[in-house]
Structure formats: structure tokens, C-alpha cells
Amino acid sequence: MEIRPTTVRYIKLGKRGRWADEALARGELHFGYGNASHAMAQEGNAEKIKQHLIDLGRSPQAAARDAREVADFYELGSDCLWITFARDHLWWTFADPEVMWIKDERTKAAERSRRSIGGWRNTDVHGVPLRMDALSTKLTKVGAYRRTICAVAAQDYLLRRINGVEEPIAAKSTAARAAIIEVLTEALGNLHWKDFETLIDLIFARSGWHRISALGGSQKTTDLEIEQATTGEQAAVQVKSVATQKTLDEYVQRIDETARFDRFFFVCHSPKGDLVAPEDRSDVRVWTGKDLAATVLRVGLLDWVLEKSV
């Protein structure tokens, strides 16, 4: 399903969103503005509404803006996409054209409303949540609009997000990142074993872990013992250039026998087959291949690896 509205409008559901919960629950658009009567708004005469508001003391500019918002709410059809922000998400819907005057109904929050078509949604067409913290400010800034209804400048971006279309720059960056990960994975396999141990030490240091043992050497069970300063957790790290599942299982058993560590990291750049941690062991973490390369990239050690691998 792809949505293709002819018009897009943002609507603030009450001052500071005070009508949002009710509007979302009932599947409605709520609009106040009691200075323009329901009958006057239904006439569709924006100039008449504007003059009426000027007579009430509004400035010509403010009256024109108010009249436009009233006209939008009454005249935009079912092909208009309405959006709002509430509960840290973007919500969207289409609405039935009929405007209902509901000022005298105490269960309602605003003077008038329109029924949504299919209710409000806070996910894209594929069901992915539209969280505000994952949206560009060029769209979310419309939520700071001080009045009630306005056009949306970032309409193209909005429609791509609702339709689940990947942003062009995101597609390029995804392809570029995948290429870098491929190069890193190959480069890791070319590292000397001592450089590989140093790399793992650097990764943990940049991740907030502090080494509390010598690095490598003749230690039988671990290559590295580290501590997380903020939590006091201690972890054992075993670094292997090549390893099998049997190797991993043996080291897990050895670490368990020490009864000293809160976590165990097994790191291998060239595993023979898949290496899988025990299903019931969240304290055992295995880093291999592309997962390891992605970690290197995240902590900013790309250049270091490339320099050491050539």
C-alpha cells in the first residue's frame, strides 16, 4: 500500500496536545476556534470569515491566517493527509469530509471534529514505528507551529517515511558502509596475531573497559582480563585468529570453571564455520567476521586496521 495524498496538513490537537489522547482513541480530528460559527464555516466564504474576525478585533494578517485554517478544516477532502505529533511519534490519517459540530457534547474536547478514515496510525505502511527521534528535524519542527493547521514543507520526506521508502542518501551510505565492512573483514584476516590482540585491547579501551591483566602472553585461560569501571563487571577475553566451535565450547567451560568473571568475550577473525554462543548464555559474546568488522568501524579503528594489514 502506497499513500499518494493530493494535500498534506499538520494539525495540532489542542493547545500542548491536550486533545490528542481523545482524538487518537476515537479516530478523529478535533478543531476548536469558536470565533467562527459552524454555519459561517460551512458557507465556505473565507473573506466573510476574515472580515468577521477583523470586526472582533483581530488584525487583518491574523484574521487571514485564522480564516485559512478554518477553511482547511472544512474544505479539504478525503485525499488530504493529516499528521500530528503525540506520545513521541508521528501520527497520520485521512479524514471524512463531513465536519461535525460537537460543542455541546461534554465528552468532546473541541467545538468540531472530523472522523478519520481507518483511524490514526503511528507506523509506516510496513508497520515500522515512526518515532520522532528517528525523524529529521526538517519534518518534526512543524510540531512547534504555534497555531493549529499548516502546510508541511518537508512533504516529500514525510511521504517517503510513511511509505517506507529508503532515503536516497541513506541508500548510498548503506552501500558504502557494506563495502567498508567487506574490506575490513578481509583486512582483519591479514593482521599478525600480535596486532590482532592489540586491536581487541584498543576496542575494549574505547568502549569503557579497562585492562586489569597483561595482554596475551602465556596465560592459559584468557588473553585479556578487563573491568567496566562504572559497573564493576569483570570480563575474560579470548582472542583467536582461527577457531572452531569445539574451541569455543572448551573455552566457555574453562571460564566457567574459574568462577571469576561476569562476562566472556570470544573473538576470532577467521573462524572455521559458524561460532555460536550457548543459547542460554547471555553472558557469552562471540565476535567474528563482519560483526567484528562492524565493531571496529563503530569505535573508529578503521585506519589503524588498514595500516597494520598491508
N, C-alpha and C positions, 0 to 999 in steps of 0.2 A: 504494500500500500504506500503510495507516494502522495503527499498532500500538495496541492497547487492552488493556493488561495489567490484571489484577484486583489485583495487588500489585506493589510495587516495593521492591527491596532493593539497598543498596550493599554490595559485598564487597571487602575489602582482600585482595589476592592475595599474602599473606605479609607479614612484617614489612618495612617500607620497600619493598614491592613486589618482594621477591626471587623470588617465583614467577611474576611477571607474564609474562615472556618465554615461559616454557614453557607457561603456561596459555593465552596468546593464540595461540601457534603450534599447539598441539594442539586448540584449540577446547574448552577445559574450564574448569570452576570448581574451584579447589583450596581445600581447607579442612583445617586442622590440628586442633588441640585433642585431644591424645592422652589427656587425663584422663577422657574419656567414651568407652568402648569402642564399637565398631561395633554389637555386639549390643545393648547398652543403648540406643544412639541409635535403633536400628530399632524398639524396643518403643514408642517414642513417648510415654513416660511422663516428662514434664518434671519432675514432683515427685520422682520417683525419682532422676533425674539431679541435681537440685538437692541433695537430701539426700546423695547420694554425694559431691558436691563439698564440701559442708559437712564431711563426715566426713574429707575430705582436708585440711581446714584453711581452706577458703575462707569468707569472711564470707557471711552469708545474702544480702546485697544482690548481691555479686559472683557468688555461685553462681546466683542467679536470672537474672542477665544472661547468664551462660555457658550455662545450660540453654536460654534462649530462642534464642541463636544456633545452638546445636546443633539445636534443633527446627526453626528456619527452614531450615537447610540440608537437613534430612532430609524435611521435611513439605511445604514449599511446592512447588506443582505446576508444570507446564509453562506456566501462564499468568502466572507471576511474571516480571517484567522485572528482570534483574540488571545493575547497572552497576559500573564501576570506572574508575580513572584511571591511565593509563600513557603514557609517551612523549609527554607534553604534550597528550594527547587524552582525551576521554570515550569509553569503550567500553561497548557494551551487547549483551545477548543474552538468549535464553530457554534453559532447560535441561531435559533429560530428567529425570524424577523419580528415576530409579534412582541410588542412591549406591553408588559402588564403593570398597571398602576396598583401598588400594594401598600400605600402609605398607612392605610387604616388597619392592616393586619399586623398585630403586635408580635407575631412570630418572625416577622421580617425585619431586616436591618435598614434598608434603604427605601426611598419613595417608589422606585420602579425596578423592574427586572426583566431579563430575557432568559428563556430556557436554553441550556446548552444542548447541542446535538451529540449524544453519546457520552456526555459528562466531561469533566476536566481530566486531562492526562498530564503526568509529570515524567513521562518516558518518551524516548523516540519511537519511531514506528516499529523498531525491532525489540522494544521492551527495555532498552538501556536507560537508566535513570538520568534525568537532565539536572544534575546537581549544579548549583550556582558556582561553586568553587572550581568547577571544571569548564566553565563557560568564559568566553572572552569579555573583558570589561567593556568592549565596544558595544556589546549587547546588554549586559547587566546594568550599565549606567542609566538605562532608561527607567530603571526602578526608582531612581532618585527624582523623577519628574514630580513636581510639587502639585500639579493639578490632577485630573482624573484620567483623561483619554488623550492619547497622542499617537502619531505615526512612529514607526520603528525604523531608524536609519540603517541599522545592520540587518536589513530584511533578508538579503541573500545568505548571510552567515546563519541567521536563525533557521531558515528553511533547510539548509544543509544539515544542521544539527538535528532538527526534528525528523528529517528523512534519513538520518543515519549515514549521510554521505561524508566520507573522509575528506578533511580539508586538504586542498592541493599541496600546501607546504608540509602538512603532516605526512602525506604520502611520500613526498620527496625525502623527508627526514627519516621515515621508517626504512626506506630503501637504502639510504646512506648508512644508517646505523647497522642494518643487517650486513652490509658489505664490510663494515669495520669489524663487526663481530667475527665474520669469517676469517678476515686477515689476522685478528688477534688469536683466534683458536689455533691457526696454523703456527703463528709466531710462538705461542706458549710451548708447543711441541718441540721447538728448536732451542729452547733455553737449556743451558747447562744446569745440572741438578742443584748446584750450589746457588746459582742465580734464581732458580725457581723457589728455593727455600727462602731466600731473601725477599723475593716478591711477596710471598704469603705473609711474611713478617710485616712488610710495609702495608699490605691490605688491612691487617688487623689493627695496626697502629693508627691508620687513618680512619678506622671505624670505631675508635674509642677504647680499644683493648690495649692493655699494657703487658709486655712480656715479663714473666717472672722466672724465667729459666734461660739457660744457654740455648742457642739456636743450633739445631741439628746435632752433629757430633755422634757420640757413642750411646746416647740414651736409647734404651730398648723399646719402650712403650710409646713415647711421644717424641716428636721433633721440636715441639714448641708448647710451652705452658703459658697461658695468658689469663689476665684478670680484667673484669669490667669494673672500673673504678666506681661508677655510680650505683651499681647493684651488689658488688662484691662477688659476683659469679666467677667461678674459675672454670676454665675450659682446657681440654687437651686437643692438640692439633697434630695430625699425622700427614706428612707430605710425601707423595709418591709420584715419580714420573710415569710409571706403568704399574697397573694393579688389576687384579681380578676380583670378582665378587667374594671368592674364598678369602682373599687377602683382607678385604674389608670386614668380613664376618669375624675373622680371627682377631683383628684389632679392636672391634667392638667388645669382644669377650675379654680381652686383656684390660681394656679401660674399665669395664665393669668390675673386674677383679680388684682393681686398685681402690675402688670406692672413694675416690678423692675428688672427682670432677662433676660439675653440674651439667656440662655440655661437652660434646665431642665433635670435632670437625675433621673430616677425611677429605683430603684434597689431592686430585690426580689429573694431570693434563692429558694423558694418553691411556685411558682405561681399555682393557680388553673386554669388550662387551659392556652392557649397562651395569652400572653400580647403583644398587638400591638400598637405602637405609631400611632397617626393620620397620614394618608398618606401624607398630605401636610405640615407636621411639621418637617422639618429637624433639628429644634432646640430642639426637644424632643428625648431623647435617653433612651431606655429601656434595662436594663441588667438583664438577668435571666439565670438560669441553666448553660448549657455548655458555653454560651457566657461569662458569669460572671467568670466561672472557667478558661477559656482561658485567660481572663484579669488578673486574679490572678497569673497565671503562667508567663505571659509576664512581669509583674512587680516584679517578684521574691519573692512572698509571699507564695509559696507552703509550706515550712516548718512551717511558722507561723500558717497557717490554720490547718495543720495536728496536731500540738502540742495543739492547742486550741480545737480541735474537739474530741479528745479522752477522 
